[in-house]
């Protein structure tokens, strides 16, 4: 089975929700893996 990786910026709820909805649609064809991250400004 092929793997599809989703890596939404976790602070962006709309982006995360869209990716979850896509994963639901393709879960029979792909193994869906999520990696979350938060972009921060350099200090």
Secondary structure, DSSP 8 states (H G I E B T S, - for coil): -EEEEE--BTT-HHHHHHHHHHHHHHTTTEEEEE--B------
